[in-house]
């Protein structure tokens, strides 16, 4: 896989709803296109994104071939405690990539 970008506020107040954004660079090849040589380009998509907050899963999304390249996801989260948000993208064949960010809750 490749580069991932995540946006998490550095600080929040206890109980505050914060916006989380995550994007990863990925071609999301559906397996339905033909290459310049006339041979089908093999399917290569991300199939799932999970986000854990201090080890507890708080968000998950399943991806399918219709999703665009470089999938971007945005969701809201209630900040309850300082800690780490860990994102994991899983693709065809089971390969995965992770990224994380810290949030300080006061």
ROSETI-943389 format. One record per atom (N, C-alpha, C): x, y, z; atom name. Coordinates in steps of 0.2 Angstrom, whole numbers, always signed. Each point is the difference from the previous one (the first is absolute). Layout:
BEGIN
NODE, X, Y, Z, CA
...
This chain:
BEGIN
NODE, +4, -6, +0, N
NODE, -4, +6, +0, CA
NODE, +4, +6, +0, C
NODE, -3, +6, +1, N
NODE, +4, +6, +0, CA
NODE, -1, +5, +5, C
NODE, +0, +6, -2, N
NODE, +0, +5, +5, CA
NODE, -7, +2, +3, C
NODE, -1, +1, +6, N
NODE, -6, +1, +4, CA
NODE, +0, +7, +3, C
NODE, -5, +4, +0, N
NODE, -1, +6, +3, CA
NODE, -6, +0, +5, C
NODE, +1, +2, +6, N
NODE, -5, +0, +5, CA
NODE, +0, +7, +3, C
NODE, -6, +2, +2, N
NODE, -1, +6, +3, CA
NODE, -4, -1, +6, C
NODE, +3, +1, +6, N
NODE, -3, +0, +7, CA
NODE, +2, +6, +4, C
NODE, -5, +3, +3, N
NODE, +2, +6, +4, CA
NODE, +5, -2, +5, C
NODE, +5, +5, +1, N
NODE, +5, -2, +5, CA
NODE, -3, +0, +8, C
NODE, -5, +5, +1, N
NODE, -3, +0, +6, CA
NODE, -7, +0, +0, C
NODE, -3, -1, +5, N
NODE, -8, +0, +0, CA
NODE, -2, +0, +8, C
NODE, -6, +2, +1, N
NODE, -3, +0, +7, CA
NODE, -3, -6, +1, C
NODE, -1, -3, +6, N
NODE, -3, -6, +1, CA
NODE, -8, +1, -2, C
NODE, -2, -5, -4, N
NODE, -7, +0, -3, CA
NODE, -1, +4, -6, C
NODE, +6, +3, -2, N
NODE, -1, +4, -7, CA
NODE, +0, -5, -6, C
NODE, -4, +2, -5, N
NODE, -1, -4, -6, CA
NODE, +5, +3, -5, C
NODE, +5, -4, -2, N
NODE, +5, +2, -4, CA
NODE, +0, -4, -7, C
NODE, +2, +4, -5, N
NODE, +0, -3, -7, CA
NODE, +6, -4, -1, C
NODE, +0, -6, -3, N
NODE, +6, -4, -2, CA
NODE, -1, -1, -7, C
NODE, +6, +1, -4, N
NODE, +0, -1, -7, CA
NODE, +6, -5, -1, C
NODE, -1, -4, -5, N
NODE, +6, -5, -2, CA
NODE, -1, -1, -7, C
NODE, +6, +0, -3, N
NODE, +1, -1, -8, CA
NODE, +6, -4, -1, C
NODE, +0, -5, -4, N
NODE, +6, -3, -2, CA
NODE, +1, -1, -8, C
NODE, +6, +1, -2, N
NODE, +1, +0, -7, CA
NODE, +0, -7, -3, C
NODE, -5, -2, -4, N
NODE, -1, -7, -2, CA
NODE, -3, +0, -7, C
NODE, +2, -4, -5, N
NODE, -4, +0, -6, CA
NODE, -7, -2, +0, C
NODE, -1, -5, +4, N
NODE, -7, -3, +0, CA
NODE, -2, -3, -6, C
NODE, +5, -4, -3, N
NODE, -2, -3, -7, CA
NODE, -5, -5, +1, C
NODE, -5, +0, -4, N
NODE, -6, -4, +1, CA
NODE, +1, -7, -3, C
NODE, +5, -1, -5, N
NODE, +0, -6, -3, CA
NODE, -4, -1, -7, C
NODE, -4, +6, -1, N
NODE, -4, +0, -6, CA
NODE, +3, +4, -6, C
NODE, +6, +3, +1, N
NODE, +3, +4, -5, CA
NODE, +5, -4, -4, C
NODE, +1, +2, -6, N
NODE, +5, -3, -4, CA
NODE, +6, +4, -1, C
NODE, +6, -3, +1, N
NODE, +6, +4, -1, CA
NODE, +2, +1, -7, C
NODE, +5, +4, -1, N
NODE, +2, +2, -7, CA
NODE, +2, -6, -5, C
NODE, +1, -6, +4, N
NODE, +2, -6, -4, CA
NODE, -6, -4, -1, C
NODE, -6, +2, +2, N
NODE, -6, -4, -1, CA
NODE, -2, -5, +5, C
NODE, +4, +0, +5, N
NODE, -1, -5, +6, CA
NODE, -3, +4, +5, C
NODE, -5, -4, +4, N
NODE, -3, +3, +5, CA
NODE, +5, +2, +6, C
NODE, -1, +6, +3, N
NODE, +5, +2, +5, CA
NODE, -3, -3, +7, C
NODE, +4, -4, +3, N
NODE, -3, -4, +6, CA
NODE, -3, +5, +5, C
NODE, -5, -3, +4, N
NODE, -3, +4, +5, CA
NODE, +5, +1, +6, C
NODE, -1, +6, +2, N
NODE, +4, +2, +6, CA
NODE, -3, +6, +4, C
NODE, -4, -2, +4, N
NODE, -4, +5, +4, CA
NODE, +1, -1, +8, C
NODE, -1, +6, +3, N
NODE, -1, -1, +7, CA
NODE, -7, -2, +2, C
NODE, +0, -5, +5, N
NODE, -7, -3, +1, CA
NODE, -2, +3, +7, C
NODE, +4, +3, +4, N
NODE, -3, +1, +7, CA
NODE, +5, +6, +3, C
NODE, -4, +4, +4, N
NODE, +4, +5, +4, CA
NODE, -3, +0, +7, C
NODE, +4, -1, +5, N
NODE, -2, +0, +7, CA
NODE, +4, +6, +4, C
NODE, -3, +3, +4, N
NODE, +3, +5, +5, CA
NODE, -1, -2, +7, C
NODE, +5, -1, +4, N
NODE, +0, -2, +7, CA
NODE, +2, +6, +4, C
NODE, -3, +1, +5, N
NODE, +1, +6, +5, CA
NODE, +2, -3, +7, C
NODE, +7, +0, +1, N
NODE, +3, -3, +6, CA
NODE, -2, -8, +0, C
NODE, +1, -3, -6, N
NODE, -1, -7, -1, CA
NODE, -7, -2, -1, C
NODE, -5, +4, +1, N
NODE, -7, -2, -1, CA
NODE, -3, +3, -7, C
NODE, -2, -5, -4, N
NODE, -3, +2, -7, CA
NODE, -6, +5, +1, C
NODE, +1, +6, -3, N
NODE, -5, +5, +0, CA
NODE, -3, +1, -7, C
NODE, +3, -2, -5, N
NODE, -2, +1, -7, CA
NODE, +2, -6, -5, C
NODE, -4, -2, -4, N
NODE, +2, -5, -5, CA
NODE, -4, +2, -7, C
NODE, +3, -2, -5, N
NODE, -3, +1, -7, CA
NODE, +2, -5, -4, C
NODE, -4, -3, -4, N
NODE, +2, -5, -5, CA
NODE, +0, +3, -7, C
NODE, +5, -1, -4, N
NODE, +0, +3, -6, CA
NODE, -1, -5, -6, C
NODE, -3, +2, -5, N
NODE, -1, -4, -6, CA
NODE, +3, +3, -6, C
NODE, +0, -4, -6, N
NODE, +3, +3, -6, CA
NODE, -3, +7, -2, C
NODE, -6, +2, +1, N
NODE, -2, +6, -2, CA
NODE, +2, +6, +3, C
NODE, +4, -1, +6, N
NODE, +3, +6, +3, CA
NODE, +6, +3, -4, C
NODE, +1, +6, +0, N
NODE, +5, +4, -4, CA
NODE, +7, -2, +3, C
NODE, +4, +2, -5, N
NODE, +8, -1, +2, CA
NODE, +1, +5, +6, C
NODE, +5, -1, +4, N
NODE, +2, +4, +6, CA
NODE, -6, +1, +4, C
NODE, -3, -5, +3, N
NODE, -6, +1, +4, CA
NODE, +1, +5, +6, C
NODE, -5, +4, +1, N
NODE, +0, +5, +5, CA
NODE, -6, -1, +4, C
NODE, +1, +0, +7, N
NODE, -6, -2, +5, CA
NODE, +0, +5, +5, C
NODE, -6, +3, +2, N
NODE, +0, +5, +5, CA
NODE, -6, -3, +5, C
NODE, +2, +1, +6, N
NODE, -5, -2, +5, CA
NODE, +1, +4, +7, C
NODE, -5, +0, +4, N
NODE, +0, +4, +6, CA
NODE, +1, -5, +6, C
NODE, +3, +2, +5, N
NODE, +2, -4, +6, CA
NODE, -1, +4, +6, C
NODE, -2, -3, +6, N
NODE, +0, +4, +6, CA
NODE, +6, -1, +4, C
NODE, +4, +5, +1, N
NODE, +6, +0, +4, CA
NODE, -1, -2, +7, C
NODE, +2, -5, +3, N
NODE, -1, -2, +7, CA
NODE, +6, +0, +4, C
NODE, +6, -2, -3, N
NODE, +6, +0, +4, CA
NODE, +6, +1, -5, C
NODE, +6, +2, +3, N
NODE, +6, +1, -5, CA
NODE, +2, -7, -2, C
NODE, +3, +0, -6, N
NODE, +2, -7, -2, CA
NODE, +1, +0, -8, C
NODE, +0, -6, -2, N
NODE, +3, -1, -7, CA
NODE, -6, -2, -5, C
NODE, -1, +3, -5, N
NODE, -4, -3, -5, CA
NODE, +4, -3, -6, C
NODE, -2, -7, -1, N
NODE, +4, -4, -4, CA
NODE, -5, -2, -6, C
NODE, +3, +1, -6, N
NODE, -4, -1, -6, CA
NODE, +3, -6, -4, C
NODE, -4, -5, -2, N
NODE, +3, -5, -4, CA
NODE, -4, -1, -6, C
NODE, +3, +0, -6, N
NODE, -3, -2, -6, CA
NODE, +3, -7, -2, C
NODE, -5, -4, -2, N
NODE, +1, -7, -2, CA
NODE, -2, +0, -7, C
NODE, +5, -4, -4, N
NODE, -2, +0, -7, CA
NODE, -1, -8, -3, C
NODE, -1, +0, -6, N
NODE, +0, -7, -3, CA
NODE, +6, -4, +2, C
NODE, +0, -6, +1, N
NODE, +5, -4, +2, CA
NODE, +3, +1, +7, C
NODE, -4, +4, +4, N
NODE, +1, +1, +7, CA
NODE, +6, +4, +2, C
NODE, +3, +4, -5, N
NODE, +5, +5, +2, CA
NODE, -3, +6, +4, C
NODE, +3, +3, +4, N
NODE, -2, +5, +4, CA
NODE, +5, +6, +1, C
NODE, -3, +6, +2, N
NODE, +4, +5, +1, CA
NODE, -3, +4, +6, C
NODE, +4, +2, +5, N
NODE, -3, +4, +5, CA
NODE, +3, +7, +1, C
NODE, -4, +4, +3, N
NODE, +3, +7, +2, CA
NODE, -4, +2, +6, C
NODE, +3, +4, +4, N
NODE, -2, +2, +7, CA
NODE, +1, +7, +1, C
NODE, -4, +3, +5, N
NODE, +0, +7, +2, CA
NODE, -2, +0, +7, C
NODE, +3, +5, +4, N
NODE, -1, +1, +7, CA
NODE, -5, +6, +1, C
NODE, -5, -1, +5, N
NODE, -4, +5, +1, CA
NODE, +0, +1, +8, C
NODE, +1, +7, +2, N
NODE, +0, +1, +7, CA
NODE, -7, +3, +2, C
NODE, -3, -3, +5, N
NODE, -6, +2, +2, CA
NODE, +0, +3, +7, C
NODE, -2, +6, +1, N
NODE, +0, +3, +7, CA
NODE, -7, +2, +3, C
